[in-house]
Amino acid sequence: MTSTATGSISAPGDRAAVRRVADAGLFVLLSASFWISAGAIAATRPYWMDEVLAVWTARMPTAGGVWDALMKGAEFSPPLYHLMLQKIIQLGGGGALSLRLPSIAAIYIVGLAGFILARRRYAAPLALLAMAMCLTSCLFLFATQARQNAPVAACFALAVVLWDIPADKRPSWWSAAGIFALLSTAVGMHFYAVLLAASVGLMELAWMAVHRRIRWLYVIAIGLACLSVFLWWPLMQQMTAFNAGDSSAPDYYARPLLVILAANYPFLLIRADTIVLSPLTVLIVAIVVRTVIRKPAAAQPRPADNLPIIIAVTCAIPLLVFAFASVVTHTFNMRYVIAATLGLSLFTVQLIAGMRWAAAGAYAATAAAAGVLIYSLVVPPQSLTTRSIALVNGARSPLTIATGQGLRYLELREGAAPAAVSRLVYLKSPRGTASPDPTNEHQVERWASIDARVAVSDIAPFVAANPRFLIYSDSEAVDLLPQQLKAFGCTATEIARDGTAYLAEVSGCPAGK
């Protein structure tokens, strides 16, 4: 009798202990998988073009040098991120892993923010799910890049965590100061972050509409953060002029188009290379099963809770940025809206929270997320940058290596072996030639005015001085050079290829005889 009673009392406690161990184990597994996988990729993958621009700017010897480089068009962003990287370099951390470490930490912080926001309302399995979806979404790609996009998303996520207080709790000075510091820091790293600050402002407006009162501390903090963008007014003016010369091109890569906006939403949660293992895929299967079984749902968070506001506004960030880009900047890219992944993850958690199988589904999806991260470690994505660097490094000919691709020139100049870099030159399009997207050509030319080591030449004098040379090209970026050389009467003979990338030896140019 006593034994039976003891067993009946202790059984629920035993089950709770098992759940706590399972929760802790999955949290550690998810965290370790993320850090190990992201760190391994960050340490070995070469920089792509935008990273090259950020790292080159950060390598300027002084803060004044960073500012001068930005004023000359080295990068289209405020200086705070570059100054952070500069300090890392000055402390001896100039390697790829060191410079990408802030981004790895930033995306992990976004995942933790998702965990905290969900855990304030739901059981641990659902909080783990929110974290898992953040860490395995497109955000993982930005975790391994030396770019400001991940730190900006982290600042926004932490600001939302500070903003999310119970309705009956008065805002504190420290939380308002934290919101201001985080949002203004984000704005100091990227101009588009002012729209994230405005999004927190929209959350506060929605909160005021629901509760019919004004929280002046938050209003002032958010308003000052939005106004902080004007601290960078000289850069904004200069970069607006630079951007106008790029965005007006007929095939400008970042033109705001509805089809691009629509394509961004699924990619914010599902990486194409891991779609089968995706935690969202696991949940979709579970939802289908639930629909067939028709289990009743439990109550969702109260309408007065902040979660619906957070989800609605955060999920609408791509719409806000797209509208701003269409009217003002004429430049739209998915990297400007990755903070929306936080809202989409929380929305997914809210959708399944009332289902009876929610905990089991969340456990399965979190385990799938760890599988995604392990897959990324075992089968890291192979970029064209990696292949192009190997192709150029493998060129046995001592001839000069020319390219007409601005994007690839910058990547090769940073990532190729010194022997190849010393022979690398960028050939500009002849005057009167209209490129469908001159963005990268303009970027190379701007860097040539900043760093004399950036070798740029017009085609005609180059051909006259080099009767034989190599060219690098691929089909994944705008490159008019092969056709231009053909118009010069040159003959190009392919000597090496890797997929769409190739090296060719050019000779027989009449102007070079």
N, C-alpha and C positions, 0 to 999 in steps of 0.2 A: 504493500500500500504506500509506504513512505517512498520506496524506490520509484514507483509509478508516478507519484506526485512530483518527485524531484525531477524525473525525466521530462514530464510535461511542462515544467516551469523552465528548465534549462534549455530545452530544444529551441525555442525562439531566440534565446540569447546566443546559442551556438550558431544558428543560421545567420544572425546579425554579424557575429564575429567572422564567419566565412565570407560574408559579403564585403566586410571592411577589408579583409585580406585581399580579396579579388579586386576591389577598387584600387587599393594601394599598388597591387602588382601590375594592373593595367596602366596606371598612371606612370609608374617607373618604366615599364616596357615602352610605352608610347614616347615618353620623354627621351629615353636612351636611344631609341630607334631614330628619332628625329635628329638629335645632336650628332650622333655618329654618322648617319647618312649625309646630313647637310655638311658636316665638317669635312668628310672625305671628298665630297664633290667640290666644295669650295677650295680645298687645298690643291686640287689637280686640274680643274678645268680652266682653260685660258679665258681672259677677259673678252667679252664682246664689246662692240663699239661704244655703247653708252658708258660702260664701265671704264673703258680706256679714257674717255673724256673726263670722268670724275677723278680717276687716279692721277692722270697727268696734271690736272688742276691742283690736286692736293700735294703734288710733289714740288710746287712752287716753294721757294725757300722761306718766304715770310707771308704773314696775313695780307700785307699790302700787295704782294705778288699774286695771291689768290684773287683779290679784288680786281687788279688790273687785267688779269687773264679773263675773268668773267666779263668785264667791260668790253673786251675785244672779241667776245663770242665763244670763249672756250667751252662754255656750258650755258644752258638756258635755265638757270636756277639761282636762288640766293646762296650765300657762302657758308652757312652754318655746317652743312654736311661735309663740305670740303675741308673746313677748318678742323673738324673732328678727325677726319682721315689724316690730315697734315700732322696733327698731334700724335697720332698712332705711329706715323712714319718717323717722326722725330724721336720717339721713344724706342725706336728700333724694330717696329713691327711693319716693315714694308712688304712682307710676303702676301700672297693671295689670301691665305686663310686669315691672317690678322686683319686685312682690310675688309674682308667679308664677314668677319665675326660680328660686327654691330648689326648686320642684317639678319644673321642667324638668330641672335638674341632677340631682335625686334619681333620676328615672326613667332618665336616661342612666347613672347609676351602677349601677342595677339591671341594665341591659343589659351594662355592662362586667363586672359580677360574673358574669353568665351566661357571658360570653365567657371570663373567666379560669378559672372552674370547668370549663368544657368543654375549654378549651385545655390544661389540665393532663393531659388524658387522650386527646384526639383531635386530629386535624389541624385546621388553621386554618379550612377551609370549614365544619366542623361547629361550631366555636366561633362563627363569624360567624352561623350559623343560630340558635344559642341567643340571641345578642344581638338578632338581627332579630326573633325571636318576642317577646321582652320589649318592644322598642320599638314594635311595631305592634299589640300586644294591647290590652286594656282599660287597660293602664298609660298609654297615650298620652292617654287622656281625663283621667287624674289628673295628668298632666304639665302640663296647662294650667289647673290650678285652684289657687287660693291656699288650700290646705287641707293639713293635716298628714299625710294618708294617704301621699303620695309620699315625703316625708322619712322616715317610719316604715319604709316598705318598703326604702328605701336603707340605713338603719341595720341592718336585719335581714340584707340581702344581704351587706353588708360584714362583718358579724359571722360569717356562714357562711364567707366567704372566709378570714377569720383562723382560724376553727375547723378548716378543712380542711387538715390537715398530714399528712404521711406517718406511718404507724403507728410507724415506728422513730425518729421525731423527738420529742424532749422538748418540751413546751410552754414557750414563753419568757414571761418576766414581761411584756414589752411586748405580746405577742399577747393574753394574758389580760387585761391592763389595757385593751387596745383593745376586746375583746369586752364587758367590763363597761361601758366608756364608751359604746359604741354602743347596747347594749341598754337601759341606764338612760336614755340620752337619748331613745330611742324611747318608753319608758314615760312620760317627762316631757312628751311631746307628745300621747300618746293612751293612755287607760287600757287599751284592748284590747291594746296592745302588750305587756302583761305575758304574754299568751298566746304571742306570738312569742318572747319570752325563754324561756318554758317549752318552746317547740318546740326551741330550741337545746339546752335541757336534755335533752329526749327524745333528740336526736341523740347527746349525750354518754352517756346511759344505754345506748343501742343500741351505741355504740362500746365501752363497758366490757363489755357482754355478749359481744361478738365477741372482744375481745382479753384479757379476763379480768384487767384491771388498772384502777386508778383514777388519773386525771390530776387531782390535787387543785387545781392552779392553775385549770383550767377549771371544775371543780365550784364552787369558791369564787366565781369571777368571775360565773358564770351565776346562782348562788344569790343573790349580793348584788344583781345586776341585777333579779331577780324581786322581791326584798324592797324595792327602791327605790320600788315603787308606794305603800308606806305613808308616804313623804314627803308625799304629797298626800292624806292621810287626811281632813283637814277638807273639801276639795273633794269627795272621794268621797262623804262623808256627805250633803253638801248636794245634790249632783247626783242621788244615789239618790232623795232625796225628790222632786225635780223630775221625774225620769223616771217615778216611780211614778204620777204624775198623768196622764202621757201614755200609757204602755204599757198601762194598764188599759182604754183605750177599745176599743170593739168592732171598729173598722176601723183600728186603729193600723197605720201604714204599715210599720213595721219588725218586725212580729211574726215570730218564728222559725217558719217553715213548711218542711216537707220539700221542697215543690215549688220554693220559692225557692232552697234549698240546691242542688237538682239543676240548676236553671237557671244557677246561678253558674259551674259548671265549664266549660261551653263558652264562656261569655262571657269567662272569664279569659284565653282564648287567641285568640278570634275576635271582632272587632268586626262587628256586624251590617251596618253601612254599607259595609264593605269586604270582605265575605265572599268575593267572587269573586277579588280580588287577594291575599287572605290567604296568607302563606307556608305556613300549615298546609293550606290548600286545595291548594296546589301539591304538598305532600308526600303528601296523601291520594291524589291522582291517581297519584303515583309509586309509592306502596305497592300500589295496585291493579295497576299494570303489573308490579311486581315479583312479586306473588302469581301472576299469570298465567305469567310467565317462570320462576318458581321458582328464582331464583339462590340458591346456598348462602350462608349468613351466616358471617362470621368470628367469632372469639371476642369476647365482651363483657368489660367490666372485671372484674377478679377480685372474688370475693365479699368479700374483706377490704378492698377499696377503700371509701373514704368515700362515693362517689357514690350507691350504692343507699340508704344511710342518709339522705343529704341529700334524695334524690328522694322516698323514702317519707314522711318526716316533713313535708317542705314541702308535698307534695301533699295531706297529711292536715290541713293547717291549717284549711280550711273546716269539716271535721268537728269539730275541737277547738273552734273558735269557736262553732259551732252548738250543740254540747253545753253549753258554758258559758252561752250566751245563753238556751237553753231552761230551764236550772235556776236561773240567778242573775239576769241582767239583763233577760231577756225582750225583748231588742233585738238584731236581726241584720240586717246589711246587707252587700252585696258589698264596699263600701269597706273593711270590716274585714279582708278576707281576700285582698287583691290581692297580697300577698307570695307567695301560692301560685303565681303565674304563673312565678316563677323555677323552681320545682320541675317544673312542667308542661313548660316549655321544655327543661329538661335531660332529662326523661323522653323527650320526642320525639326529641332528639338520640341518646339511648341506644338507642332503638328502631331507628333506621336506621343506626347506626354500623357495624354489621357487613355492611351490604349493599354490593354491588360498585358500585352507582351512587350511593352516599351522597354523595360529593364533588360530583358533577354536580347531584344533587337539591338539595343545600345551596346551591350557587351560584344555581340557579334560584329557590329559595325566598327567598334573601337579596335577589336582584334584585326579586322580587315585593314584598318588604317595602319597598324603596325606592319602588316604585310606589305602595304604600299611603300612604306618607308624602307623596309628591308629590300624590296625589289629595286628601289631607286639606288640603293647602295651596291647591290649585286650587278644590276644592269643599268649603269648610269647613262643618261641621255647623251648621244653622240652629236655634237654640233658641227655645222659646216665650218665654223671657225677652227675647230680642232683639225679637221681634215685638210683645210687650206694651209694651215701652218705646217703640217706634215709634208704636204705636197711641195711647198716652197723650200722647206729645209732639205728635202731630198733632191733638189736640183743639183746635178753634178757640174753643170756648165758654170763657168765663172762670169758669164755675161750679166749685164744689168737686168734687173727684174722690174718691169713696168706694169702698172695696172691702171685702169680707168674707173675702178670702183672705189669711191671714197670710203665707204664702210669697211671694205676688206683691207684697204691700205692701212687704216688706223689699227685694225686688229693685227695685221701682219707686222706692222712696225713695233708693236708692243710685245707680241707673242713669239715671233720667229727668232731663230738663232742669230747671234750678232753678225755672223758672216753673211747671212741672207739680208738682214736689215741694212747693212752697209751698201748693198747693191739695189735697194728698193727705191723706186721713184713713182710718184703719182703724175699721170699725164692729164692735163686739163683739156677739156673740149675746145676745139678751135672757135674763135670769135664768130658769132653769128649762128652757132649751133645751139638749138634750144633743147635742153634735156627735159624729158617728161617729169623728172623729179630730181632737181639739182641739190637737194638738201645736204647729202653727204659730201658732194663736191665743194659746196660752200663751207662746210665744216672743216675740211682739209685746208682750204685756202685761209680760213681764219686762224687755224693752228700754225700755218706757215708764217703768219705775222707775229706769232707768240714765241715759237721755238724754231730757231734756224736749222735744226736738225731734220725738220719735216721737209723732205725733198719734193718739190713741185716744179713741173716744167710744162711749157707749151709743146705741142706735138711736133711742129715743124722744126724748131731748133734741135729738139732731142733726136729726131730721126736723122737730121743732118750730121749730128755728132756721133751717132751710134748706128753704123751700117747693119749690125746684127745685135739683137737683144731678145730677151724672153718677155712674154706677157703672161700674167695670171688673169683668169676670168672664170666666172660661173654664172649660171642662169638664175640665181636667186636674188640678184640685185641689179639695179640699172647699170648697164655698161655699154656705152656707145663706142668704146675704143676699137674693138675688132672691126666694126664696120668702117670706122674712120681710117684705120690703117689700110683697109682694103681699097678705100677711095684714094689713098695716097699711092696705090699701086704696089703695096707691100705684099709679100707672101708669108703666110703663117703656117708652120708645120707643127702639129701637136706632138709633144714629146712625153707627156705624162697626164694621167687623168685619175680622178677619184670621184665617181658619181657625176654630179653636175659641174664639178670644178676641174679645171685643166690648166696645164702650162703648155705654151707653144713657143717655138723659136721663130722669130720674125727676121726676114732678110729680103734683099732685093728691092728695097724702097728706092725709087728713082731719086728722091730728094736726098738720100743718104749716100749716093754714089759720087 
